[in-house]
């Protein structure tokens, strides 16, 4: 009987350890199992500049959402679907920009809030956008004296 109690205790602690590791892995990896709780807005850019799904969306340096998908529209513009936290309300005149952290860092979407009293609804569109800066194009212009 004692051997059974010890085996049961060891099994219980082993299961507890595995569940703890899974919890830590999910939290440190910022994995979304169910999905982010928020609403969807869209933004169209001339150049997406390599923005990827699951990229960060920031306002004033604070993460407020993620990029859900990136696809192309019929008029050859990049359409970016953003999931914004439900607590954050975006004004109609907000500006979405694709930025890079550092010189060669990861890309993210920065939203500059507007001053309007009206807010973008779920499924709405951010009208004002700034495309990503193409570093190679800037260097090329500088080298060939077009700046």
RAWO-V173142 format. One record per backbone hydrogen bond with DSSP energy under -0.5 kcal/mol. CO is the residue of the C=O (numbers start at 1). NH is the residue of the N-H. Records with the same first field share a line. If there is no record, write none. Layout:
CO: NH + NH
This chain:
1: 5
2: 6
3: 7
4: 8
5: 9
6: 10
7: 11
8: 12
9: 13
10: 14
11: 15
12: 16
13: 17
14: 18
15: 19
16: 20
17: 21
18: 22
19: 23
20: 24
21: 25
22: 26
23: 27
24: 28
25: 29
26: 31
27: 30
31: 33
36: 38
37: 86
39: 84
40: 123 + 124
41: 82
42: 126
43: 80
45: 78
47: 132
48: 51
52: 55
55: 67
56: 109
57: 64 + 65
58: 111
59: 62
62: 59
64: 85
65: 57
66: 68 + 83
67: 54
69: 81
71: 79
73: 76
77: 73 + 79
78: 45 + 80
79: 71 + 81
80: 43 + 82
81: 68 + 69
82: 41 + 84
83: 66
84: 39
85: 88
88: 90
90: 120
91: 94
92: 127
94: 128
95: 112
96: 130
97: 99 + 110
99: 108
100: 102
101: 105
106: 101
108: 99 + 110
109: 58
110: 97 + 112
111: 113
112: 95
118: 92
121: 124
124: 42
125: 127
126: 44
127: 129
128: 96
130: 98
133: 135
134: 138
135: 139
136: 140
137: 141
138: 142
139: 143
140: 144
141: 146 + 147
142: 145
